[in-house]
């Protein structure tokens, strides 16, 4: 066998050796493993309904999801905020489970029969990963420890609840039941993951050579596989390998789109770019000539102008070492950049004047429109925020933020002087 020189090849050999220890599962084996996973989730839900302190903690979480949703600025990382928001979204004030969450919180805090508590918890349809996250969070409040990413996010969020969660006192048998159910869930989920890791390596191999390391692709694909294992339900009648394929592919493609080039493109735009360039390569191989935008548009059934724009997307990046002009060998684009420390005085004065003018124009908007415009374009002390982040900050839906943004821009466009200020700014930038 040839000696492996690179550390990456050595790591790959170790991973392949580990994967070979886990053969593909049969349909009956998948059914048995998945049944164990959902039995563990049902056991956790039953404990939530039976123990008073856990019922109250779950009710507090539902109430705060409705009235105090997690904000991105209160988390150590955006990924942690995204994880929690993804799980809790149905229970926000604008979610499809908002009414169920509001009614369940009231019932769980009141007096009812055990059967009513169980029915109430089950009616919430809490996802498996969120059920486990709540269980680990409650276990930690009782002094126990268990690793879980969703529970970490819930812990950070709970520090900003309307009323801080109180410590929980659990009976030894309840504590034992929680830990046993969490262990059974984790073992079943990990079994589905380990027996399908070879699919991750197969899919990641298709995206090699796109500016991203193979090991990074495998890592992202594995995260997609874990997510699929958490959501998979064998009772719906399909195999896990079929179900997880799209989750793995989506995770890998999204990672390639985010990090594979200097300029990040939305996933659907990147798909269009790949489709057009793939068709161009096919036509060039057939005819020996490079097809133009019109020929590609006809082949793909797309608009000619849109095809032309897609072909130009890959030309957005340019080297700073490129010459300023085609016949200029003495200077490059980097020579035209001004120092950040010693900028142009005239440009600074013009920019300050423009900021004052825009500030006066924005002040004429309604308060909620002002908040959206200021946050969306970074007119405050901080970076521009996405619609999702603004929605979290204002406690509204992303669609409402989008409508406020459109309304504000429409009003600004009709204000006297805004259009002229924009034209003057463009003229100054062109002449510079």
JOFEN-V402312 format. One record per helix or strand. SS is the DSSP state (alpha for helix, beta for strand). FROM is the first residue (numbers start at 1). LEN is the number of residues. If there is no record, write none. Layout:
BEGIN
ss=SS from=FROM len=LEN
ss=SS from=FROM len=LEN
END
This chain:
BEGIN
ss=alpha from=7 len=13
ss=alpha from=27 len=24
ss=alpha from=52 len=16
ss=alpha from=72 len=3
ss=alpha from=78 len=14
ss=alpha from=98 len=12
ss=alpha from=114 len=10
ss=alpha from=128 len=14
ss=alpha from=149 len=10
ss=alpha from=172 len=23
ss=alpha from=197 len=9
ss=alpha from=214 len=18
ss=alpha from=234 len=3
ss=alpha from=240 len=20
ss=alpha from=267 len=21
ss=alpha from=293 len=8
ss=alpha from=304 len=10
ss=beta from=323 len=1
ss=beta from=332 len=1
ss=alpha from=333 len=4
ss=alpha from=345 len=18
ss=alpha from=367 len=10
ss=alpha from=387 len=8
ss=alpha from=398 len=17
ss=alpha from=418 len=14
END
